[in-house]
Amino acid sequence: MAHKENHNIKEFINGTLDKNLRIKISQEINNIKQPDKGKITENNSHKFDADVAWNKVQNRIEDQNSTDIDHNKRGKSFYKLSKIAASVILIIGISVSAYFILTSKSEINVQSYNIIQTITLPDGSVVTLNIHSHLSYPEKFAQNNRVIEFDGEAFFNIRKNPQKPFIIKTDKARIKVLGTSFNVNTDKKKTEVVVKTGKVEFKNSSSVQNKVVLIPGEKGVLSSGKIFKVKNENPNYLSWKTHFFTYDNEKLKTIVTDINEAYRVNIIFKDNNIGEIVTGKTSFNNYTIENIIKIICETHHLKSTGDGKNIILSY
């Protein structure tokens, strides 16, 4: 109630209050007696002059009453102008809304969680996400580039377009390509890029000068703010995607580590010496985990126990 009264008083003083309410308040003000001057303390440096205050209010009321007549005369003209203004505002509003709808680019976010996912991007490029990876890209790429954000591990097969470079943003790195295929693996400590075909520019996101250009067979590594490239010595860097493994005189513990990561199982050795066994030339081409365990046990005279996910190898 107090809020409404304060609002009415504010509109009364500003001259915007309804005519009937103005008349009612004016009558009430006329009935108010001037304050007892004895009650005004000497501490008040600016004493209240009721006559001056009332004259200001009365003049405002008279001015407002005179403008009411003019408002009636101008009512029809104002109505026509208001219709024109409303039409213009409506057209501008529709145009602005259409502009934002047509130019906005919604982001698509993909989280692979516990499964490997294959995503086709708006330009036809294909991304295969390893588990626990995240990809973010627009519904439609910009006119001069193709920018995505990525975290985790994925294999990228990028459609060639020299006019629109493909750029991958990770937490610490920027990867720029025109048309190529490569693997990216990121974690909190480092980012690795292995190129299969084409060329890739790999750089530190915080330093434009800190970059390398990778060609097929090379691996770029960004760690502790430093970036460098080496020859890729791991033929199984895509085994998480292809389930194809090939080894030549490799220790069994290395093979088991790769299998655990690709198949999401937990193979352990009852005796650590088993992990030191060196195999000859060995390959697994998209075998089931049961067949791989069977081949390992038969080749090295081992036994296996477990439930399919947790497997123990022993003599």
NORURGI-V586923 format. One record per pair of residues at least 12 apart in sequence whose ideal C-beta (glycine too) atoms are under 10 Angstrom apart, sorted by the first residue. I is the first residue (numbers start at 1). GAP is how many residues later the second one is. D is the distance in whole Angstrom. If there is no record, write none. Layout:
# NORURGI-V586923
I	GAP	D
I	GAP	D
This chain:
# NORURGI-V586923
8	13	6
8	14	10
8	16	10
8	17	7
9	16	8
11	14	10
12	12	10
12	13	5
12	14	9
12	17	9
12	45	8
12	48	8
12	49	9
12	52	10
13	43	9
13	44	7
13	47	7
14	46	8
14	50	10
15	42	10
15	45	5
15	46	8
15	48	7
15	49	5
15	52	8
16	48	8
17	44	10
17	47	8
19	42	10
19	45	8
19	46	8
19	49	6
22	35	10
22	38	9
22	39	6
22	42	7
22	43	8
22	46	10
23	38	8
23	42	9
25	32	9
25	36	9
26	28	10
26	31	8
26	32	8
26	35	6
29	21	10
29	24	9
29	25	7
29	28	7
29	29	9
29	32	10
30	24	8
30	28	9
32	18	8
32	22	9
33	17	9
34	14	9
34	15	10
34	16	5
34	17	8
34	20	9
35	12	10
35	13	7
35	15	7
104	34	10
104	35	9
104	36	10
105	17	10
105	32	10
105	33	4
105	34	6
105	35	6
105	36	8
105	37	8
106	32	7
106	33	5
106	34	9
107	29	6
107	30	7
107	31	6
107	32	8
107	41	10
107	42	9
108	13	9
108	14	9
108	27	8
108	28	7
108	29	6
108	30	7
108	31	6
108	40	10
109	25	7
109	26	7
109	27	5
109	28	9
109	40	9
110	17	9
110	19	7
110	23	8
110	24	7
110	25	5
110	26	8
110	27	8
110	40	10
111	18	9
111	21	8
111	22	8
111	23	5
111	24	8
111	25	10
111	40	10
111	41	9
112	16	9
112	17	4
112	18	7
112	19	6
112	20	7
112	21	5
112	22	8
112	23	8
112	40	7
112	41	9
112	42	9
113	16	10
113	18	7
113	19	7
113	20	9
113	21	10
114	17	5
114	18	8
114	150	8
115	14	9
115	15	10
115	16	6
115	17	10
115	149	10
116	12	7
116	13	7
116	14	6
116	15	6
116	17	9
116	37	10
116	38	10
116	39	10
116	124	7
116	125	7
116	127	10
116	146	10
116	148	10
117	12	5
117	13	9
117	14	9
117	16	8
117	18	9
117	37	9
118	36	10
118	37	9
118	39	10
118	123	9
119	16	6
119	18	8
119	29	10
119	35	9
120	37	10
121	14	9
121	16	6
121	17	9
121	20	8
121	25	8
121	27	7
121	35	9
121	36	10
121	37	9
121	38	8
121	45	9
122	15	7
122	16	7
122	17	7
122	18	6
122	19	6
122	24	8
123	14	10
123	17	9
123	18	6
123	23	6
123	35	8
123	36	5
123	37	10
123	38	7
123	41	7
123	43	8
124	33	10
124	34	9
124	35	5
124	37	9
125	12	9
125	16	10
125	21	8
125	23	9
125	31	7
125	32	6
125	33	5
125	34	5
125	35	10
125	36	9
125	41	7
125	52	10
125	54	9
125	56	10
126	29	9
126	30	8
126	31	5
126	32	8
126	33	8
126	55	9
127	21	8
127	23	8
127	27	5
127	28	7
127	29	5
127	30	8
127	31	9
127	41	10
127	57	10
128	25	9
128	26	6
128	27	5
128	28	8
128	29	8
128	55	9
128	110	9
128	112	9
128	113	5
128	114	10
129	21	9
129	23	7
129	24	8
129	25	5
129	26	9
129	112	9
130	22	6
130	23	4
130	24	6
130	25	8
130	53	9
130	54	10
130	55	8
130	110	5
130	111	7
130	131	9
130	132	9
131	21	8
131	22	8
131	109	8
131	130	10
131	133	7
132	19	9
132	20	6
132	21	8
133	17	7
133	18	7
133	19	3
133	20	6
133	21	6
133	51	9
133	52	9
133	53	9
134	15	8
134	16	7
134	17	5
134	18	6
134	20	10
134	52	10
135	13	7
135	14	7
135	15	5
135	16	8
135	17	8
135	19	7
135	21	10
135	33	10
136	12	6
136	13	4
136	14	7
136	15	9
136	33	9
137	12	8
137	13	9
137	31	10
141	20	9
141	23	7
141	25	9
142	22	8
143	20	9
143	21	8
144	19	8
144	20	6
144	21	8
145	16	10
145	18	9
145	19	6
145	20	6
145	21	8
145	22	6
145	31	9
146	12	8
146	13	9
146	15	7
146	18	5
146	19	7
146	20	5
146	21	7
146	22	9
146	31	9
147	17	10
147	18	9
147	19	8
147	20	5
147	21	8
147	22	7
147	27	10
147	29	10
148	18	8
148	19	7
148	20	6
148	21	7
148	27	10
149	18	10
149	19	8
149	20	5
149	21	8
149	22	9
150	18	5
150	19	7
150	20	6
150	21	9
150	23	10
150	25	9
150	34	7
150	36	7
151	18	10
151	19	6
151	20	7
151	33	10
151	35	6
151	36	9
151	40	10
152	18	9
152	32	8
152	33	8
152	34	6
152	35	8
153	30	7
153	31	7
153	32	4
153	33	7
153	34	9
153	39	9
153	84	10
153	87	7
153	88	9
153	108	10
154	14	9
154	28	10
154	29	7
154	30	6
154	31	8
154	32	9
154	86	10
154	87	9
155	26	7
155	27	7
155	28	5
155	29	8
155	30	10
155	39	9
155	41	8
155	82	9
155	83	6
155	85	9
155	86	5
155	87	9
156	12	7
156	19	8
156	21	8
156	24	8
156	25	6
156	26	6
156	27	8
156	28	7
156	37	10
156	40	9
156	44	9
157	22	9
157	23	8
157	24	5
157	25	9
157	39	9
157	40	9
157	41	10
158	19	5
158	20	8
158	21	6
158	22	6
158	23	7
158	24	8
158	39	10
158	40	8
158	42	9
159	19	10
159	20	6
159	21	10
160	17	9
160	18	6
160	19	3
160	20	8
160	38	8
161	16	10
161	17	7
161	18	7
162	16	5
162	17	8
163	15	9
164	14	9
165	12	7
165	13	6
165	14	9
165	36	9
166	12	7
166	13	8
166	14	8
166	34	10
167	34	9
168	14	9
168	16	7
168	18	10
168	25	9
168	32	9
168	34	10
169	36	7
170	14	7
170	15	10
170	16	5
170	21	6
170	23	10
170	35	8
170	52	9
171	15	7
171	16	9
171	17	8
171	20	8
171	34	8
172	14	8
172	16	9
172	17	10
172	18	9
172	19	6
172	32	7
172	33	6
172	34	7
172	50	6
172	51	9
172	53	8
172	55	9
173	13	7
173	17	10
173	18	5
173	19	10
173	20	8
173	29	7
173	30	7
173	31	6
173	32	6
173	33	10
173	37	10
173	38	9
173	47	9
173	49	5
173	54	8
174	27	8
174	28	8
174	29	5
174	30	8
174	31	5
174	32	10
174	34	9
174	37	8
174	48	10
175	16	9
175	18	6
175	25	6
175	26	7
175	27	6
175	28	8
175	30	10
175	36	10
175	39	9
175	45	9
175	47	10
176	23	10
176	24	7
176	25	4
176	26	8
176	27	8
176	35	9
176	37	10
177	16	10
177	18	9
177	21	6
177	22	7
177	23	5
177	24	7
177	25	10
177	37	10
178	20	7
178	21	8
178	22	9
178	23	9
179	18	9
179	19	6
179	20	9
180	15	7
180	16	8
180	17	5
180	18	2
180	19	6
180	20	6
180	34	9
180	35	10
180	36	9
181	14	8
181	15	4
181	16	5
181	17	7
181	19	10
181	35	9
181	57	10
182	12	6
182	13	5
182	14	6
182	15	8
182	16	8
182	17	10
182	18	5
182	20	9
182	32	8
182	34	9
182	36	10
182	37	10
182	38	9
183	12	8
183	13	7
183	36	9
183	49	9
183	54	6
183	55	6
183	57	9
183	58	8
184	16	9
184	18	9
184	36	10
185	34	10
185	36	10
185	52	8
185	55	9
186	36	9
189	33	10
189	34	7
189	35	8
190	31	6
190	32	6
190	33	4
190	34	8
191	13	9
191	14	10
191	29	8
191	30	7
191	31	4
191	32	8
191	36	9
192	27	6
192	28	7
192	29	5
192	30	8
192	31	9
192	40	9
192	42	10
192	45	9
193	19	9
193	21	6
193	25	9
193	26	7
193	27	4
193	28	8
193	29	8
193	34	10
193	36	9
193	39	10
194	20	8
194	22	9
194	23	9
194	24	8
194	25	5
194	26	8
194	27	10
194	38	5
194	40	8
194	43	5
194	44	8
195	18	10
195	19	5
195	20	6
195	21	5
195	22	7
195	23	6
195	24	8
195	25	8
195	34	10
195	37	8
196	20	6
196	21	9
196	36	10
196	41	9
196	42	8
197	18	9
197	19	6
198	16	9
198	17	8
198	18	7
199	14	6
199	15	7
199	16	6
199	17	9
199	19	10
200	12	9
200	13	7
200	14	5
200	15	8
200	16	10
200	18	9
200	20	7
201	12	6
201	13	8
201	19	9
202	12	6
202	16	10
202	17	10
202	18	4
202	19	9
202	20	7
202	25	7
202	26	10
202	27	8
203	17	9
203	19	8
203	24	7
204	18	6
204	21	7
204	22	8
204	23	5
205	17	9
206	19	7
207	18	8
207	19	10
207	20	8
210	12	9
210	15	8
210	16	7
210	17	5
210	18	10
211	16	7
212	15	6
212	16	7
212	17	5
213	16	8
214	15	6
214	18	9
215	14	9
216	16	9
217	14	6
217	15	6
217	16	10
218	12	7
218	13	6
218	14	6
219	12	7
219	13	4
219	14	8
219	15	8
219	18	8
220	12	10
234	20	10
234	24	9
235	12	8
235	13	9
235	48	10
236	14	10
236	18	9
236	19	9
236	22	6
236	23	10
236	25	10
236	26	8
236	47	10
236	48	10
237	21	10
238	24	10
239	19	6
239	20	8
239	22	8
239	23	5
239	24	10
239	45	9
239	47	10
240	18	9
240	21	6
240	22	5
240	23	9
240	24	10
241	21	8
242	20	9
242	43	9
242	44	7
243	16	9
243	19	6
243	20	8
243	41	7
243	42	8
243	43	4
243	44	7
243	45	9
243	46	10
243	49	9
244	18	9
244	39	8
244	40	7
244	41	5
244	42	6
244	43	9
245	13	6
245	14	7
245	17	8
245	37	8
245	38	6
245	39	4
245	40	8
245	41	9
245	42	9
245	47	8
246	35	8
246	36	7
246	37	4
246	38	8
246	39	9
247	31	10
247	32	6
247	33	9
247	34	7
247	35	5
247	36	7
247	37	9
248	31	9
248	32	8
248	33	5
248	34	8
248	35	9
249	29	6
249	30	7
249	31	7
249	32	8
249	33	9
250	27	10
250	28	7
250	29	6
250	30	9
250	31	9
250	32	7
251	24	7
251	25	6
251	26	7
251	27	6
251	28	8
252	15	10
252	17	8
252	22	6
252	23	5
252	24	7
252	25	4
252	26	8
252	27	6
252	30	10
252	44	7
252	47	10
252	48	7
252	50	9
252	61	8
253	14	10
253	16	7
253	19	8
253	21	8
253	22	3
253	23	7
253	24	8
254	21	9
254	24	10
254	25	9
255	12	9
255	20	9
255	22	10
255	24	7
255	27	7
255	29	9
255	37	9
255	41	8
256	12	8
256	13	8
256	18	9
256	19	7
256	36	10
256	37	10
256	40	8
256	55	9
256	57	8
257	18	9
258	26	10
259	25	8
259	28	10
259	30	7
259	33	6
259	34	9
259	37	9
259	52	10
260	29	10
260	51	9
262	22	10
262	27	9
262	30	10
263	24	10
263	25	9
263	26	5
263	29	8
263	46	9
264	25	9
264	45	8
265	24	6
265	27	10
265	28	9
265	41	9
265	43	8
265	44	5
265	45	8
265	46	6
266	40	8
266	43	6
266	44	5
266	45	7
266	46	9
267	22	9
267	25	9
267	26	8
267	29	9
267	37	8
267	39	8
267	42	10
267	43	8
267	44	5
267	45	8
267	46	6
268	38	9
268	42	8
268	43	7
268	44	6
268	45	7
268	46	10
269	33	9
269	43	8
269	44	5
269	45	8
269	46	10
270	32	9
270	33	9
270	35	9
270	42	5
270	43	7
270	44	4
270	45	8
271	31	10
271	42	9
271	43	7
271	44	7
273	42	9
274	22	10
274	26	8
274	28	7
274	39	6
274	40	7
274	41	7
275	38	9
277	19	9
277	22	9
277	23	6
277	25	9
277	36	10
279	17	9
279	20	7
279	21	8
280	19	9
282	13	8
282	14	9
282	17	8
284	12	9
289	19	7
289	20	9
289	22	8
290	14	10
290	18	8
290	21	10
293	13	9
293	15	9
293	18	6
293	20	8
296	17	7
297	16	7
297	17	10
300	13	9
300	15	9
301	14	7
302	12	7
302	13	6
303	12	7
